[in-house]
Amino acid sequence: MQAILDEYSEAELEVLAVWFNVIAGDSRAGWSSTVLRDERVTHLWDEAGLIGDWFAERGPQLGLGELDSPLWDAYLLYGPQAKWGELPVAVASWGSPVIYWEDRLREALLVQIGVE
């Protein structure tokens, strides 16, 4: 993800990175702020892991399909017109785990920022 941010450093983006405990070794104290070091990234820590549960419970409504566990190690890309109300507008692209879907994220991002 950092490579994509570096590559498109001039793109007008807002990135929310939500971190929480999922596997052994995850902790706020162990988290490195250099993972996503771009000024367009806002880092949030979700101690209870509520965000992963929230997305899993609403997977079908959000265009993510049925999720059998909390959503984590995922990206969700929304276009510039996206507004959050009770539920966000349709996701433009998503994938989990992030590392497997980096190319799809890059391609979808290019569409959203108008780069061919």
C-alpha positions in Angstrom: 0.0 0.0 0.0 2.8 2.4 0.8 4.3 1.8 -2.7 1.0 2.9 -4.2 0.9 6.0 -2.1 4.5 6.8 -3.1 3.7 6.3 -6.8 0.7 8.6 -6.7 2.0 11.1 -4.2 0.2 14.0 -5.9 -3.2 12.3 -6.0 -5.9 13.8 -3.9 -6.6 10.9 -1.5 -7.9 10.3 2.0 -6.8 7.1 3.6 -8.1 5.7 6.9 -6.0 2.9 8.3 -7.8 1.1 11.2 -5.5 -1.1 13.3 -6.7 -3.7 15.8 -5.6 -7.0 17.5 -6.3 -10.0 15.4 -3.4 -12.5 15.6 -0.8 -13.2 18.2 1.7 -10.4 18.4 -0.7 -7.7 17.3 -0.8 -4.8 19.8 -0.9 -1.1 19.8 2.5 -1.0 21.4 3.9 -3.2 18.7 2.4 -1.3 15.8 4.9 0.6 13.7 3.8 4.1 12.5 6.2 3.6 9.5 3.9 1.0 7.9 1.9 3.7 6.2 3.9 6.9 6.5 2.0 9.2 4.1 0.5 12.4 5.3 -2.8 11.5 3.6 -3.2 8.5 6.0 -5.1 8.9 9.2 -4.3 6.1 11.6 -6.9 4.8 14.1 -6.6 2.1 16.7 -9.7 0.0 17.4 -8.9 -1.8 20.6 -12.1 -3.9 20.6 -12.0 -4.7 16.9 -15.4 -3.3 16.4 -14.8 -2.2 12.8 -14.1 -5.7 11.6 -17.2 -7.0 13.1 -19.3 -4.1 11.8 -18.2 -4.7 8.2 -18.6 -8.5 8.5 -22.2 -8.1 9.8 -23.1 -5.8 6.9 -21.0 -7.6 4.2 -23.9 -8.2 1.7 -25.3 -4.7 2.2 -21.9 -3.2 1.5 -21.1 -5.3 -1.6 -18.6 -7.5 0.2 -20.7 -10.7 0.2 -21.1 -13.0 3.1 -18.1 -12.7 5.5 -17.6 -15.6 7.9 -15.3 -13.7 10.2 -14.4 -10.1 11.1 -13.0 -8.1 8.2 -9.3 -7.5 8.6 -6.2 -7.2 6.5 -8.4 -5.7 3.9 -8.7 -2.6 1.7 -11.9 -0.9 0.8 -11.8 1.8 -1.9 -14.5 4.4 -2.3 -14.8 6.9 -5.0 -14.6 10.7 -4.5 -18.4 10.9 -4.5 -18.7 8.5 -1.5 -20.7 9.8 1.4 -21.2 7.9 4.6 -24.6 7.9 6.2 -26.0 4.9 8.0 -24.1 2.8 5.5 -21.4 3.9 3.0 -22.2 4.0 -0.7 -21.2 1.0 -2.8 -17.6 0.1 -2.5 -15.6 0.6 -5.8 -13.1 -2.1 -5.0 -12.1 -4.3 -2.1 -9.8 -7.2 -1.3 -8.4 -9.2 1.5 -5.6 -9.9 2.4 -4.3 -6.6 1.1 -1.0 -8.0 -0.2 -2.7 -10.4 -2.6 -4.8 -7.6 -4.1 -2.3 -4.8 -4.5 -2.6 -4.8 -8.3 -6.4 -4.7 -8.2 -6.2 -1.9 -5.7 -3.8 0.1 -8.0 -6.0 -0.4 -11.0 -9.2 0.6 -9.2 -7.5 3.6 -7.7 -6.3 4.8 -11.1 -9.9 4.7 -12.3 -11.1 6.7 -9.3 -8.4 9.4 -9.7 -8.9 9.6 -13.4 -5.5 8.2 -14.5 -5.4 5.9 -17.5 
